[in-house]
Amino acid sequence: MSSASPELATLEPGEALDGSYLLLRSSLGTTKNGKSYGMLRLGDRTGELEGRLWDQAEELMAPLAPGMVVKATGRVDSYQGRTQVVLQSLEADPDAEPASFLPASPIPLDELKAGLAEVLSWVSQPDLKQILEAFFVQDAEFAAAFERAPAAKGAHHAYVHGLLEHTVSTARSARALAGLYPADLEPQVLIAGALLHDVGKVLELTIGPPIDYTDLGRMEGHLVLGLRMLEGKLAGIPDFPANLAEHLRHMIISHHGAYEFGSPRKPKTAEALVLNFIDDLDAKMAMAGAARREAGPGHWSQYHRLLERFLYTGPGPLEGLEPGEELPPAPGAEAAPQAQSEAEAAPRPAKRKKRPEPPEETTPGLFGGADQGEG
């Protein structure tokens, strides 16, 4: 983005807009008087902004298409409580690189890559280590695509490096929770599942620009694509334990947790159950954080469609008070990966007997709802 271009996230009603931005969407509308006008959405690394073009809309928009960088001038105003820009001029900027306008993770890439290396190091079980290295170490093409990929089109972590950020965060949550339930969870299986659960998003999404679904993503979705990718890697590993492979498959296909969210099976192992919860938690925390950051004046965010609520953005519960001492690490959290090797030398605590499983639920279709799984 040109250094002369004002950042979209900083613009306030009454300010002028003059710069280059990514054209995310564009269409023509018609006023009550039959006059054509342009409806656009501009974007840069800081955010997005709706735009309206009232004059010469057909002429100016004809040579433009989403994914192009455009030079735009106009004035920012507020309409029904939402900030937008009324455009005065609009033309292509052929010298700009579209990818440089895409939003990226707020966490520096070097920090994210170091985080991935750290969580990979927590898995020492030979078979799990082998399958993880098949993806993240030996497959340079996959590793590069995984590093750049978003985690979603718009729901959460919908930016460059978003998948890497989400995966590292999920794996760290997996380690922390595994330390709290040593009698019920295999820590290294849970961490491996966290690292593998979204590998299919590398094929499901494209960074475009703009970020969108690939044909494969629309046809199959990242759960099926991730399962196929896992099968491809397993085929290259002779004598991979069949039971372990089945557990990894199940974690991938069940991590959305419910049929209506795209999982063909509900989680039926302790590791799969926890993976569903931490995946959902990390996604919802990302949504909540984005909603608070994008909120305008006052104490409430805009209504969040996916979270189905307004979010409070006013003073925090301890604002203006003494902060208190920082909490120490959770008991056992730092020792979770080592607990696995220690357990090999000592018998595991007896697990509670499982109740008989009821018959398989009847589902309306193989994958439940349609677009609800695309997130």
C-alpha positions as CSV (number, residue, x, y, z in Angstrom):
1,M,0.0,0.0,0.0
2,S,1.3,3.4,-0.9
3,S,2.6,5.4,2.1
4,A,0.4,8.3,0.9
5,S,-2.8,6.2,1.2
6,P,-4.7,6.8,4.5
7,E,-5.4,3.6,6.4
8,L,-9.0,2.6,6.1
9,A,-9.3,1.7,9.7
10,T,-8.3,5.2,10.8
11,L,-10.7,7.2,8.6
12,E,-13.5,9.2,10.3
13,P,-16.6,10.9,8.9
14,G,-15.7,14.2,7.4
15,E,-12.2,13.2,6.3
16,A,-10.9,13.0,2.7
17,L,-9.9,9.7,1.1
18,D,-7.2,9.8,-1.5
19,G,-5.1,6.7,-2.2
20,S,-4.9,3.2,-3.6
21,Y,-6.9,0.3,-2.2
22,L,-7.9,-3.3,-3.1
23,L,-11.3,-3.5,-4.8
24,L,-13.1,-6.3,-2.9
25,R,-16.6,-6.1,-4.4
26,S,-18.4,-4.0,-6.9
27,S,-21.8,-3.9,-8.4
28,L,-24.3,-1.5,-10.0
29,G,-27.5,-0.4,-8.4
30,T,-30.4,1.8,-9.6
31,T,-31.9,4.8,-7.8
32,K,-35.7,5.4,-7.6
33,N,-35.2,7.8,-10.5
34,G,-33.6,5.1,-12.6
35,K,-30.0,6.4,-12.4
36,S,-27.2,3.9,-12.0
37,Y,-24.8,4.1,-9.1
38,G,-21.9,2.0,-7.9
39,M,-21.7,-0.1,-4.7
40,L,-18.2,-1.0,-3.8
41,R,-16.1,-2.4,-0.9
42,L,-12.5,-1.3,-0.6
43,G,-9.8,-2.9,1.5
44,D,-6.3,-2.6,2.8
45,R,-4.2,-4.3,5.5
46,T,-6.1,-2.4,8.3
47,G,-9.7,-3.1,7.3
48,E,-12.5,-2.6,4.8
49,L,-14.8,0.3,3.9
50,E,-18.1,0.5,1.9
51,G,-18.2,3.0,-0.9
52,R,-20.8,4.6,-3.1
53,L,-20.2,6.1,-6.6
54,W,-23.0,8.3,-7.7
55,D,-21.7,9.9,-10.8
56,Q,-20.4,8.1,-14.0
57,A,-20.7,4.8,-12.2
58,E,-21.1,2.6,-15.3
59,E,-18.3,4.3,-17.2
60,L,-15.8,4.2,-14.3
61,M,-16.6,0.7,-13.1
62,A,-16.7,-1.0,-16.5
63,P,-12.9,-1.7,-16.7
64,L,-12.6,-2.7,-13.0
65,A,-13.0,-6.1,-11.3
66,P,-12.7,-7.4,-7.8
67,G,-9.1,-8.3,-6.9
68,M,-7.7,-5.2,-8.7
69,V,-6.1,-2.3,-7.0
70,V,-7.8,1.0,-7.6
71,K,-7.0,4.7,-7.1
72,A,-9.9,6.3,-5.3
73,T,-10.8,9.8,-4.1
74,G,-13.8,10.8,-2.0
75,R,-15.1,11.9,1.3
76,V,-15.9,9.8,4.3
77,D,-19.3,10.1,5.9
78,S,-21.7,8.1,8.1
79,Y,-24.9,6.5,6.9
80,Q,-27.3,4.8,9.3
81,G,-24.5,4.5,11.9
82,R,-22.0,3.0,9.4
83,T,-18.9,4.6,8.0
84,Q,-18.7,4.8,4.2
85,V,-17.0,6.8,1.5
86,V,-18.7,8.8,-1.2
87,L,-16.4,8.4,-4.1
88,Q,-15.5,11.2,-6.6
89,S,-13.1,9.4,-8.8
90,L,-12.1,5.7,-9.4
91,E,-9.5,4.1,-11.7
92,A,-7.2,1.1,-11.9
93,D,-3.7,1.3,-10.3
94,P,-1.7,-1.0,-12.5
95,D,1.6,-0.5,-10.7
96,A,0.3,-1.8,-7.3
97,E,0.7,-5.4,-6.1
98,P,-2.8,-6.7,-4.9
99,A,-1.4,-9.2,-2.4
100,S,0.3,-6.3,-0.5
101,F,-3.1,-4.9,0.4
102,L,-4.5,-8.0,2.0
103,P,-4.8,-8.0,5.8
104,A,-2.3,-10.2,7.7
105,S,-2.0,-11.6,11.1
106,P,-1.2,-9.0,13.8
107,I,1.5,-11.4,15.1
108,P,4.8,-11.1,13.3
109,L,5.5,-14.0,10.9
110,D,8.8,-14.9,12.5
111,E,7.0,-15.2,15.9
112,L,4.3,-17.5,14.3
113,K,7.0,-19.7,12.6
114,A,8.8,-20.0,15.9
115,G,5.6,-21.0,17.6
116,L,4.9,-23.7,15.0
117,A,8.4,-25.1,15.5
118,E,7.8,-25.1,19.3
119,V,4.5,-27.0,19.2
120,L,5.9,-29.5,16.7
121,S,8.7,-30.2,19.2
122,W,6.2,-31.2,21.8
123,V,5.4,-34.3,19.9
124,S,8.0,-37.0,20.4
125,Q,6.0,-40.2,19.9
126,P,7.7,-41.7,16.7
127,D,4.6,-42.4,14.6
128,L,3.0,-39.0,15.3
129,K,6.3,-37.2,14.8
130,Q,6.6,-39.0,11.4
131,I,3.2,-38.0,10.1
132,L,3.7,-34.3,11.3
133,E,7.1,-34.1,9.6
134,A,5.6,-35.5,6.4
135,F,3.4,-32.4,6.3
136,F,5.4,-29.6,7.9
137,V,9.0,-30.5,7.3
138,Q,9.3,-32.8,4.3
139,D,6.6,-31.2,2.1
140,A,8.0,-27.7,1.3
141,E,5.2,-26.8,-1.0
142,F,2.5,-27.6,1.6
143,A,4.5,-25.8,4.4
144,A,4.8,-22.6,2.3
145,A,1.1,-22.7,1.4
146,F,0.2,-23.4,5.1
147,E,2.3,-20.4,6.2
148,R,0.4,-18.0,3.9
149,A,-3.1,-19.4,4.1
150,P,-6.0,-17.7,5.9
151,A,-8.1,-19.8,8.4
152,A,-11.4,-18.7,6.9
153,K,-13.0,-16.5,4.3
154,G,-14.5,-14.1,6.8
155,A,-15.5,-15.8,10.1
156,H,-12.2,-15.8,12.0
157,H,-8.4,-15.3,11.3
158,A,-9.5,-14.3,7.8
159,Y,-6.1,-12.9,6.7
160,V,-2.7,-13.9,5.5
161,H,-1.0,-16.2,8.0
162,G,-4.3,-16.7,9.8
163,L,-4.2,-20.5,9.5
164,L,-0.8,-20.6,11.0
165,E,-1.9,-18.3,13.9
166,H,-5.0,-20.4,14.6
167,T,-3.2,-23.7,14.5
168,V,-0.4,-22.6,16.8
169,S,-3.0,-21.2,19.3
170,T,-5.1,-24.4,19.1
171,A,-2.0,-26.6,19.7
172,R,-1.0,-24.5,22.8
173,S,-4.6,-24.9,24.2
174,A,-4.4,-28.6,23.5
175,R,-1.2,-28.9,25.6
176,A,-2.6,-26.9,28.5
177,L,-5.8,-28.9,28.7
178,A,-4.0,-32.2,28.3
179,G,-2.2,-31.4,31.5
180,L,-5.4,-30.9,33.4
181,Y,-6.9,-34.3,32.4
182,P,-4.0,-36.8,32.4
183,A,-6.3,-39.8,33.1
184,D,-8.5,-39.1,30.1
185,L,-6.3,-37.6,27.3
186,E,-3.3,-38.7,25.4
187,P,-1.5,-35.3,25.2
188,Q,0.6,-36.0,22.1
189,V,-2.4,-37.3,20.1
190,L,-4.4,-34.2,21.0
191,I,-1.5,-31.9,20.1
192,A,-1.0,-33.7,16.8
193,G,-4.8,-33.5,16.0
194,A,-4.7,-29.8,16.7
195,L,-1.8,-29.4,14.2
196,L,-3.6,-31.5,11.5
197,H,-7.2,-30.6,12.0
198,D,-7.3,-27.7,9.4
199,V,-4.6,-28.8,6.9
200,G,-7.4,-29.0,4.3
201,K,-7.8,-25.2,4.3
202,V,-4.7,-25.0,2.3
203,L,-6.8,-26.4,-0.6
204,E,-10.1,-24.9,0.5
205,L,-9.2,-21.3,0.4
206,T,-7.3,-18.9,-1.9
207,I,-5.8,-15.6,-0.8
208,G,-6.9,-14.3,-4.2
209,P,-7.1,-11.4,-3.6
210,P,-9.7,-11.3,-2.3
211,I,-9.8,-14.4,0.0
212,D,-12.4,-16.8,-1.3
213,Y,-13.2,-20.5,-1.7
214,T,-11.6,-22.6,-4.4
215,D,-13.7,-24.9,-6.5
216,L,-12.4,-27.9,-4.4
217,G,-13.3,-25.9,-1.2
218,R,-16.9,-25.4,-2.4
219,M,-17.3,-29.0,-3.6
220,E,-15.7,-30.8,-0.7
221,G,-14.8,-28.5,2.2
222,H,-11.7,-28.6,4.3
223,L,-12.7,-31.6,6.5
224,V,-12.9,-33.9,3.4
225,L,-9.8,-32.3,1.8
226,G,-7.9,-32.7,5.1
227,L,-8.9,-36.3,5.3
228,R,-7.7,-36.9,1.7
229,M,-4.4,-35.1,2.5
230,L,-3.9,-37.3,5.6
231,E,-4.5,-40.5,3.6
232,G,-2.0,-39.3,1.0
233,K,0.7,-38.9,3.6
234,L,-0.2,-42.2,5.4
235,A,0.2,-44.0,2.1
236,G,3.9,-43.0,2.0
237,I,4.6,-44.3,5.6
238,P,4.9,-48.1,5.6
239,D,3.4,-49.9,8.7
240,F,1.8,-46.8,10.2
241,P,-0.3,-48.1,13.1
242,A,-3.9,-48.6,11.9
243,N,-5.5,-47.7,15.2
244,L,-3.6,-44.4,15.5
245,A,-4.4,-43.6,11.8
246,E,-8.1,-44.1,12.6
247,H,-8.0,-41.8,15.6
248,L,-6.3,-39.0,13.5
249,R,-8.9,-39.5,10.7
250,H,-11.7,-39.2,13.3
251,M,-10.3,-36.0,14.8
252,I,-10.2,-34.3,11.4
253,I,-13.7,-35.3,10.3
254,S,-15.4,-34.5,13.6
255,H,-13.7,-31.3,14.7
256,H,-16.7,-29.1,13.8
257,G,-18.6,-31.1,16.4
258,A,-22.0,-31.3,14.8
259,Y,-23.7,-32.4,11.6
260,E,-25.2,-28.9,11.0
261,F,-21.7,-27.5,11.1
262,G,-20.3,-29.9,8.5
263,S,-19.0,-32.8,10.5
264,P,-20.1,-36.2,9.1
265,R,-19.5,-37.6,12.6
266,K,-19.7,-36.1,16.1
267,P,-16.6,-36.4,18.3
268,K,-16.5,-39.8,19.9
269,T,-13.1,-39.9,21.5
270,A,-11.9,-37.7,24.4
271,E,-9.2,-36.1,22.2
272,A,-11.7,-35.4,19.4
273,L,-14.2,-33.9,21.9
274,V,-11.5,-31.5,23.3
275,L,-10.3,-30.6,19.9
276,N,-13.8,-29.5,18.9
277,F,-14.0,-27.3,22.0
278,I,-10.6,-25.6,21.6
279,D,-11.1,-25.1,17.9
280,D,-14.4,-23.4,18.5
281,L,-13.0,-21.4,21.4
282,D,-10.1,-20.0,19.4
283,A,-12.4,-19.1,16.5
284,K,-14.9,-17.4,18.8
285,M,-12.2,-15.5,20.7
286,A,-10.9,-14.2,17.4
287,M,-14.4,-13.1,16.4
288,A,-15.0,-11.3,19.7
289,G,-11.6,-9.6,19.5
290,A,-12.2,-8.4,16.0
291,A,-15.7,-7.1,16.9
292,R,-14.3,-5.1,19.9
293,R,-11.5,-3.6,17.8
294,E,-13.9,-2.6,15.0
295,A,-16.5,-1.1,17.3
296,G,-17.3,2.6,17.1
297,P,-17.9,5.0,20.0
298,G,-20.0,3.8,22.9
299,H,-20.0,0.6,24.9
300,W,-21.3,-1.9,22.4
301,S,-20.1,-3.5,19.1
302,Q,-22.2,-3.9,16.0
303,Y,-24.4,-7.0,16.1
304,H,-22.3,-10.0,15.4
305,R,-24.1,-12.4,13.1
306,L,-22.1,-15.5,13.8
307,L,-21.9,-14.9,17.6
308,E,-25.6,-13.8,17.5
309,R,-25.1,-11.0,20.0
310,F,-23.7,-7.5,20.7
311,L,-20.4,-7.4,22.5
312,Y,-19.7,-5.1,25.4
313,T,-16.7,-2.8,24.6
314,G,-16.8,-0.4,27.6
315,P,-14.5,-0.1,30.6
316,G,-13.0,-3.4,31.7
317,P,-13.9,-4.9,35.1
318,L,-10.5,-3.9,36.6
319,E,-10.0,-0.6,34.8
320,G,-8.7,2.0,37.2
321,L,-8.1,-0.6,39.9
322,E,-5.0,-2.2,41.3
323,P,-4.1,-5.0,38.9
324,G,-2.8,-7.5,41.4
325,E,0.0,-10.0,40.9
326,E,0.3,-11.9,37.7
327,L,-1.0,-15.5,37.9
328,P,1.5,-18.3,37.8
329,P,1.4,-21.0,35.1
330,A,-1.4,-23.5,35.5
331,P,-0.3,-26.6,37.5
332,G,1.1,-29.2,35.2
333,A,0.8,-27.1,32.1
334,E,4.5,-26.9,31.4
335,A,5.0,-30.5,32.1
336,A,2.3,-31.9,29.9
337,P,4.5,-33.2,27.0
338,Q,6.9,-34.9,29.4
339,A,4.0,-36.5,31.3
340,Q,3.5,-38.7,28.3
341,S,7.0,-40.3,28.6
342,E,6.7,-40.7,32.3
343,A,3.4,-42.5,31.9
344,E,5.1,-45.1,29.8
345,A,7.1,-46.2,32.9
346,A,4.0,-46.2,35.2
347,P,0.5,-47.6,34.8
348,R,-2.1,-45.0,33.7
349,P,-4.9,-44.3,36.1
350,A,-8.0,-46.4,35.5
351,K,-10.5,-44.6,33.3
352,R,-14.2,-44.5,34.0
353,K,-16.2,-47.2,32.4
354,K,-18.0,-46.0,29.3
355,R,-21.7,-46.1,29.0
356,P,-23.1,-48.1,26.0
357,E,-23.2,-45.9,23.0
358,P,-26.7,-45.2,21.6
359,P,-27.6,-46.0,18.0
360,E,-26.1,-43.6,15.4
361,E,-28.2,-40.5,15.0
362,T,-30.3,-40.0,11.9
363,T,-29.0,-37.1,9.8
364,P,-30.7,-35.2,7.0
365,G,-27.7,-35.7,4.8
366,L,-24.1,-36.8,4.8
367,F,-22.7,-33.4,5.9
368,G,-25.7,-31.7,7.4
369,G,-26.2,-28.1,6.3
370,A,-24.6,-26.6,3.2
371,D,-22.9,-23.2,3.7
372,Q,-22.8,-23.5,7.5
373,G,-19.8,-25.8,7.2
374,E,-17.8,-23.3,5.2
375,G,-16.2,-21.4,8.0
